[in-house]
């Protein structure tokens, strides 16, 4: 009987470890999504602020620049693609 207890304990531990492992990617996905949401909001608000306060016309390049700053990326188009994906999830069509 001690052998069965060991196997049962192993299975319980294995199941628990599998749950933790399967929860981690979801946690990472949520963290990444939150990071993208916050960065997109930062880029949009910075672009809007520049338009309202500094009278700088809002442009695609301006938004891409602000997104690159928000996401700490050198590739402005890659940063804009992140903003575009977030915009599409809230019902705004592609840029």
Phi, psi and omega per residue, in radians:
X1 nan -0.600 3.123
X2 -1.022 -0.544 3.127
X3 -1.113 -0.715 3.116
X4 -1.114 -0.716 3.118
X5 -1.080 -0.715 3.123
X6 -1.108 -0.778 3.111
X7 -1.129 -0.754 3.119
X8 -1.100 -0.730 3.111
X9 -1.109 -0.726 3.107
X10 -1.069 -0.803 3.138
X11 -1.090 -0.745 3.135
X12 -1.106 -0.738 3.124
X13 -1.163 -0.728 3.130
X14 -1.093 -0.776 3.114
X15 -1.090 -0.738 3.120
X16 -1.099 -0.736 3.119
X17 -1.143 -0.676 3.113
X18 -1.117 -0.688 3.097
X19 -1.098 -0.761 3.126
X20 -1.094 -0.762 -3.131
X21 -1.143 -0.707 -3.134
X22 -1.255 -0.417 3.115
X23 -1.365 -0.489 -3.092
X24 -1.109 -0.841 3.126
X25 -1.029 -0.668 3.117
X26 -1.108 -0.717 3.112
X27 -1.106 -0.715 3.108
X28 -1.146 -0.746 3.114
X29 -1.039 -0.756 -3.139
X30 -1.148 -0.752 3.132
X31 -1.105 -0.749 3.130
X32 -1.146 -0.734 3.120
X33 -1.087 -0.754 3.112
X34 -1.091 -0.730 3.095
X35 -1.051 -0.757 3.129
X36 -1.188 -0.679 3.090
X37 -1.103 -0.804 -3.126
X38 -1.141 -0.753 3.125
X39 -1.120 -0.692 3.117
X40 -1.145 -0.743 3.095
X41 -1.101 -0.745 3.115
X42 -1.035 -0.804 -3.126
X43 -1.123 -0.774 -3.133
X44 -1.133 -0.766 -3.128
X45 -1.199 -0.646 3.093
X46 -1.134 -0.693 3.104
X47 -1.144 -0.754 3.110
X48 -1.125 -0.751 3.126
X49 -1.048 -0.783 3.128
X50 -1.065 -0.660 3.132
X51 -1.169 -0.776 -3.058
X52 -1.373 -0.733 -3.035
X53 -1.571 -0.719 -3.040
X54 -1.795 0.021 -3.114
X55 0.963 0.606 3.076
X56 -1.628 2.119 -3.115
X57 -1.063 2.357 3.102
X58 -1.241 2.232 -3.141
X59 -2.284 2.862 3.067
X60 -1.040 -0.775 3.124
X61 -1.125 -0.648 3.101
X62 -1.130 -0.748 3.101
X63 -1.142 -0.720 3.115
X64 -1.066 -0.716 3.118
X65 -1.093 -0.835 3.139
X66 -1.122 -0.649 3.111
X67 -1.151 -0.708 3.116
X68 -1.071 -0.681 3.081
X69 -1.143 -0.825 -3.106
X70 -1.058 -0.677 -3.096
X71 -1.690 0.041 -3.138
X72 0.948 0.872 3.130
X73 -2.064 2.571 3.050
X74 -1.491 -0.483 -3.111
X75 -1.486 1.791 -3.109
X76 -1.085 -0.624 -3.120
X77 -1.220 -0.607 3.077
X78 -1.144 -0.736 3.115
X79 -1.121 -0.729 3.125
X80 -1.132 -0.601 3.106
X81 -1.114 -0.623 3.082
X82 -1.139 -0.806 3.112
X83 -1.057 -0.718 3.135
X84 -1.075 -0.778 3.119
X85 -1.078 -0.724 3.114
X86 -1.144 -0.751 3.129
X87 -1.031 -0.715 -3.135
X88 -1.149 -0.548 3.131
X89 -1.235 -0.333 3.099
X90 -1.861 0.271 3.007
X91 1.591 0.220 3.089
X92 -1.704 2.232 -3.080
X93 -1.147 2.842 -3.083
X94 -1.011 2.618 -3.137
X95 -1.258 nan nan
